[in-house]
Amino acid sequence: MTVSIQNNLLRRFFRGRNSAEKQFLAGAISPLVLYMTFWTIFPLLWGIALAFFDYSPRQTGGFLGFGEGNPFVGLQHFESMLNFTADAPLEVQQFHIGIRVTLLFAVLVVPLNLLVTLPLAFLIESINDKVKGIFRTLFFLPVLAPSVGVAIMWGFIFHPQRGLLNAIIGEFTGKLVGVDTANVDHPNDSDFPAHHTLLRAGVPIVENVVNLADLRVSTFTFVALPLRLRGASGSPIRAVALV
């Protein structure tokens, strides 16, 4: 009953005048939600769980490694954190040092940084627009340069005609792919992945090749003679093997 109500609510939400915008929004947000779940929420919950176990990756345990060799200790770790005596364990003393350094940074470094950066920001806003643009370019260049570099490398690798990936595919598959079947893809696959991959790499496809057993050699020169068609994406050919 609950599942049926949830499905009806989802259908009602994705219908209506703005259904396309809602579907686009859901598709755009879903990867971000999965990313946040995997890299933020799950590690946070994992860290909270570790706080209640004497856990070591070298020990074996039960579910998710907890229990058995990694026993449950309850609030023991939290009690150790509050041990400020001189005979406290070394890791507890190091934890207290880390807390003091963090508080010192928050109390001293952050205000000092604001004292320098805020007057500098007001000064930059009051100067000439050209100088302001130069400063912003120099300031944000280290932030944007890696993203631009990744985009250039991505385009170099996946370029439809001159990409590195297409060159590698061409080296392994040769300059042409021929099959003795009606389709280089699975007949039930309407997406034609092999066609798209090979043709993007500049590798022509020849299908329905026959009489291969009559060649009796493994190396020969293949000649494909297509019809002279204008505006066509394919053509019947006369296939010739020079042995």
N, C-alpha and C positions, 0 to 999 in steps of 0.2 A: 504493500500500500504506500509506504513512504517513498520507495523507488519510483512508483508510478506518478506520485505527486511531484517529485523532483523533475522527472522527465517532462511533465506537462508545463512546469514553470520554465524549464529551459527552452522548450519549443515556443512558448508565449513570448519569452524574452527576445529570441532571435527572429521573430516575425514582426511584421508591421512596416511602417514607413521607413524606419531607419535600420532595417535588418542588415543591409550590406555594410553600413558603418559599424554596427555591433559585431558582425562576424569578422570584419577587418581588425577591430580593436581587440577582440578575443584572440585572434591569430597573432597579433603583434605582442600582446602582453604574455601569452602562454610561455614562450621561451624564457622571458625574464622571470616569470614565477618559478619555472623549473630550475633556472640558474640560482635564484635566491634560495630555493628549498634545498638544493644539493650543496651549495657552497656556503650558505649562511645559517639557515635554520637547523639543518642536520648536524653540522659541526658544533653549533651551540648546544643542542640537546645532548650530543655525545659528550661534550665537556662537562655538562651538569651531571650526567650519569657517572662519569669517571670520578667525580668528587666524592662519591659514596662507596668506592671500591679501592682496594689496594691492588691497583692494576699495573701489570707489566706486559708488554708485547711478547716477552720471552716465555711467559707462562701460558699454559693452556687453560681454557675455561669452558663454560657451557654456552648458552645463547649469547651471541655477539662477543664471546670471549669473557663474559662475566661469570663469577662463581668458580668453584673448585680451586684452581691455582691462583685465581684473582678474587679473593674473598670480599664479601660485603663488610665494610667497617663503619657504616653509619656516619656519625658526625665527628669521627676521630680526626680527620684532616682539618676540620674547622676548629676543633679544640687546639690542635697543634699550631694553627695560625695565631692564636691568641697567647701563645707561650712566649713571653718577653724576658724570660730568665736567661742568665749567662750560660746555662747548660742546655739550652735549646738545641735541637738537631741543626746540622749545617744548612740543610735545605730551607728550614724555617728562618734562620738568620738571613740567608740570601733573599728570601721572600720579603722580609722586613726592609732590607736595603733597597730592593726594587721599589717598594712602596714609597720610601723616603725620597728616592731619586725622582719618581714620577710626580710626587707632590711638589718637590722643589722646582721641577720643570714647569708645572702648571702655575705656580705662584710667581716665579721670577721671569722665566724665558718668554712666556706668552704675553704678559704685559709689556715687557721690553720690546718685543717684536711689534706690538700694536703702536707703541710710542714712535717707532721708526717708520712703519709702513703707512699709517694714517696720514701724517703730515706729508709724506712723499706722494700719496695718492692725491691730496688736495693740491699740491704743487703741480703735479702733472696735468690735472684738470684745468688749471689756470693758465697754462702756456699755450703756444701756437698749436693749431690742429695738426700741422704737418709733423711737428716734433712729437706730438702725442701719438700719431699713427706709427712713427718710427719706433718709439718706445714700446708700444703695444706689440708690434711685430717682433721685436727682439725678445720681449718678455714671454710671449706665447709660442715662439718658434720651437723651443725645446719640447713643448707639450704636443704640438701638432706634427713635428717632423717625423716621429715614429709612426703615426697613423698614415701619413702620406707615403712613407717608405713601404709600409705593409701593403697599401693599395697599389703602389707601382709594382711590387714583387708579385702580388696576386694577379694583376693584369698580365705580367710577363709569363707567369706559369700557365694561366688558363685562357690566354688569347685564342679565339676560335680558329685562326689560321696559322699564327706564328708562335703559339704558346709552347713552353717547354714540355708540358704534359702531352700535347699533340705530337711533338717531335719524338718523345719516348715511345708513344704508342706506334708511331710510324716505323721506328727502328725494330720493334718487336713483331709487328704485323706485316711489315713490308709496305709496298706502295699500292697494293691492291689486295682485296679479299674476295676469294671465289668459293662458292659452295655448290654442291650438287643437289640442293633442296630448293623448295620454292621460296623460302624466306630465311634470311640470316638470323632473324629473331624468332622467338617462340610464336607459333601461330595464334595463340590466345592472348598474347601481350600486345595491347593496343597502343602502348607508349613507344614501342620501337626503340629500346635503349641502344641496341647495337648499331642501328642505322644512324642515330644521332651522334653517338660517340665516334664512329668511324668517319662519317661525312664531315663532322666538325674538324677532324684531324686531317682532312684532305685525302682520305683513303677511299677510292671508289669501291663499289660492291657489285659483284657479278653473281647472279643467282641462276639456278637451273642449268648448271654446267653438266654436260653428258659426255659419254664415251671416254671417261678418264682411264678406264682399264686398258684401253687400246694404246696408250702412250708407251707403256713398258719402260719408262725412264722416270727418274725423280727430279731431273733438272732440265728445263726447257724454256724457250722464250714464248711468252703468251702475248697474243695480239687480239685486241678487242676492236671490232669495227662497228660503231653505232650508226644509226640513221641520222641524217642531218635534220633535226627537229628544232624549231624555234619556240622558246618559252617552256620547254618540257623539263621535268626533273629526272627523267629516266628514258631509256630507249631499248628496244630489242637490239641485240648485237649479233654479229657473226664472230664466233670465238674460234681462233686459230692457234695451234701450238706448233712452234718450229722446233723440231728435235734434231 
